[in-house]
Amino acid sequence: MPATKPKVVVYTAEWCPWCHRAMDWLREHKIVFEAKDVEKDPKAGEEMIKKSGQQGIPVILINDKVITGFDVEELKKALKIK
């Protein structure tokens, strides 16, 4: 049975440099993700706060794991990348 792909969501905003770095890193590792702009979509912002308890971005959800900020080591661990 093939491994299932993780569900990855990045809560972001256009002006956020760390958000762009996180999304670029995910693209480099060929990780499919959904970007949710918390400024353009207030419901996404509410969802992010509810799931993470954080108001700062980026917040990255990998399945049910919450990663706040652009933390490469946490991303690697959650995505099982060496």
Secondary structure, DSSP 8 states (H G I E B T S, - for coil): -------EEEEE-TT-HHHHHHHHHHHHTT---EEEETTT-HHHHHHHHHHHS--SS-EEEETTEEEES--HHHHHHHHT--
